[in-house]
């Protein structure tokens, strides 16, 4: 039996962490489950390279979601990006049951841009989440109920279109999912999004 497949191997790793502090970062990869005990050195080296690439991809997705293409959020060490993250983190503690979900940064970004104040933007975002929170529940019941309502509206107001969707097996309206989840945030350019908010403000 190989050493790394036996139970004492874990004990051995723990002893190494206490006697050789310089090896902690390597041993923890095994203890935390990042590397399997029966993996080879070549495989671990390959895995580290792949995971670093995956991490950068995920981080770049965050940049896209936070409108890094506009000057307000552009550049390294941008204070507005830090402010955006601080608000999202604070909200996850304020509304612990809801936490953070993908798409929230899309909704917060124009709010912070318009308000230009972290505290004001936070409370505006909190108020928005009181209305849109069900969209981000684990079962996303808020989105599904809106998609169902949309399907009924189309059925009443445009029956030929409804029949077409039925023929295409699209009555679940999942192609509208993103529209509902983040309120058409990615369907318009940034200035148009903020302009819609100002227009709505003049109406009310």
C-alpha positions in Angstrom: 0.0 0.0 0.0 1.3 3.4 -0.9 2.1 5.8 2.0 -0.3 8.5 0.7 -3.2 6.1 0.6 -2.9 5.1 4.2 -4.4 6.8 7.2 -1.1 7.5 8.9 -0.2 9.8 5.9 -2.5 12.4 7.2 -0.9 12.2 10.6 2.5 12.5 9.0 1.5 15.6 7.2 0.3 17.2 10.4 3.6 16.4 12.1 5.4 18.1 9.2 3.4 21.3 9.6 4.5 21.6 13.1 8.2 20.7 12.6 8.8 22.4 9.3 7.0 25.7 9.1 8.4 26.4 5.6 6.4 23.5 4.3 3.0 24.6 5.5 1.8 26.1 2.2 2.4 22.7 0.5 1.0 20.5 3.2 -2.2 22.6 3.6 -3.1 21.8 0.0 -3.5 18.2 1.0 -5.1 18.8 4.4 -7.7 21.2 2.8 -8.5 18.8 0.0 -7.0 21.0 -2.8 -4.7 18.1 -3.7 -5.6 14.4 -3.3 -3.2 12.2 -1.4 -2.7 9.9 -4.4 -1.9 12.6 -6.9 1.5 12.8 -8.6 3.9 15.7 -8.6 3.3 16.3 -12.3 -0.5 16.3 -11.9 -0.3 18.7 -9.0 1.9 21.1 -11.0 -0.5 20.9 -13.9 -3.5 21.5 -11.5 -2.0 24.6 -10.0 -1.4 26.1 -13.4 -5.0 25.3 -14.5 -6.5 26.7 -11.3 -4.6 29.9 -11.6 -5.9 30.4 -15.1 -9.5 29.6 -13.9 -9.1 32.1 -11.1 -8.1 34.8 -13.5 -11.0 34.0 -15.7 -13.4 34.3 -12.8 -11.8 37.6 -11.7 -12.1 39.0 -15.1 -15.8 38.1 -15.1 -16.1 40.2 -12.0 -14.5 43.1 -13.8 -17.1 42.8 -16.6 -20.0 42.8 -14.2 -18.8 45.9 -12.5 -18.6 48.0 -15.6 -14.8 48.3 -15.7 -15.1 49.6 -19.3 -16.4 53.0 -18.1 -14.0 55.6 -16.7 -15.7 55.6 -13.3 -14.7 52.0 -12.6 -11.6 51.8 -14.9 -8.0 51.3 -13.8 -6.1 49.3 -11.3 -6.7 50.1 -7.6 -9.8 52.1 -8.5 -11.4 53.5 -5.3 -14.9 53.2 -6.8 -14.4 49.5 -7.5 -13.3 49.1 -3.8 -16.3 51.0 -2.7 -18.6 48.8 -4.8 -17.1 45.7 -3.2 -17.4 47.2 0.3 -21.1 47.9 -0.3 -21.8 44.4 -1.5 -19.9 42.9 1.4 -21.7 45.1 3.9 -25.0 44.2 2.4 -24.2 40.5 2.7 -23.8 41.1 6.5 -26.8 43.4 6.7 -29.0 40.8 4.9 -27.3 37.7 6.0 -30.0 35.3 4.8 -29.7 36.6 1.2 -26.0 37.2 1.2 -24.3 38.0 -2.2 -25.4 36.5 -5.5 -24.1 37.0 -9.0 -25.9 39.9 -10.7 -26.1 42.1 -7.6 -23.0 44.1 -8.7 -24.8 44.9 -12.0 -27.7 46.5 -10.0 -25.4 48.4 -7.6 -23.0 49.8 -10.2 -25.3 52.5 -11.7 -26.6 53.4 -8.2 -23.1 54.1 -6.9 -22.3 56.0 -10.1 -25.3 58.3 -9.7 -25.3 58.7 -5.9 -21.5 59.3 -5.6 -21.7 58.5 -1.9 -21.0 55.1 -0.4 -23.5 55.3 2.5 -26.3 56.7 0.3 -25.6 54.1 -2.4 -25.8 51.3 0.2 -29.2 52.3 1.5 -30.6 52.8 -2.0 -29.3 49.3 -2.8 -30.9 47.9 0.4 -34.2 49.4 -0.7 -33.9 47.9 -4.1 -33.1 44.5 -2.7 -36.2 44.6 -0.6 -38.1 44.6 -3.9 -35.8 42.3 -5.9 -34.6 40.0 -3.2 -36.8 37.1 -4.2 -35.0 37.1 -7.6 -31.8 36.0 -5.8 -33.3 33.3 -3.5 -31.9 29.8 -3.9 -35.0 28.7 -5.7 -35.2 32.1 -7.6 -39.0 32.0 -7.1 -39.1 35.8 -7.8 -37.8 35.4 -11.3 -39.9 32.4 -12.1 -43.1 34.0 -10.9 -42.4 37.1 -13.1 -41.6 34.8 -16.1 -44.9 33.1 -15.6 -46.7 36.4 -15.4 -44.9 37.5 -18.6 -46.1 34.3 -20.4 -49.7 35.0 -19.4 -49.5 38.6 -20.7 -48.1 37.5 -24.0 -50.8 34.9 -24.3 -53.5 37.6 -23.8 -51.9 40.5 -25.7 -50.2 38.6 -28.6 -51.6 35.2 -29.0 -49.8 34.4 -32.3 -46.5 35.1 -30.6 -47.6 32.9 -27.7 -48.4 30.1 -30.1 -45.0 30.5 -31.8 -43.3 30.1 -28.5 -45.4 27.1 -27.7 -44.3 25.5 -31.0 -40.7 26.2 -30.2 -41.1 24.8 -26.6 -40.2 28.2 -25.2 -43.1 28.7 -22.9 -40.8 28.7 -19.8 -39.5 32.0 -21.1 -36.0 31.2 -19.9 -34.6 33.4 -22.7 -35.9 36.4 -20.6 -34.3 35.2 -17.4 -31.4 37.7 -17.5 -33.8 40.6 -18.4 -35.8 39.9 -15.2 -33.0 39.0 -12.9 -31.0 42.3 -13.4 -33.7 44.5 -14.8 -32.3 44.8 -18.4 -29.0 46.0 -17.0 -26.9 44.4 -19.7 -29.2 45.2 -22.6 -28.4 48.9 -22.6 -25.2 50.9 -22.5 -24.2 52.4 -19.1 -25.3 56.0 -19.8 -28.7 54.9 -21.0 -29.2 52.9 -17.8 -28.5 56.0 -15.7 -30.7 58.1 -18.0 -33.6 55.7 -17.5 -33.2 56.2 -13.8 -33.2 60.0 -14.1 -36.3 59.8 -16.4 -38.1 57.6 -13.9 -37.2 60.1 -11.1 -38.8 63.0 -13.0 -42.0 61.0 -13.5 -42.4 60.3 -9.8 
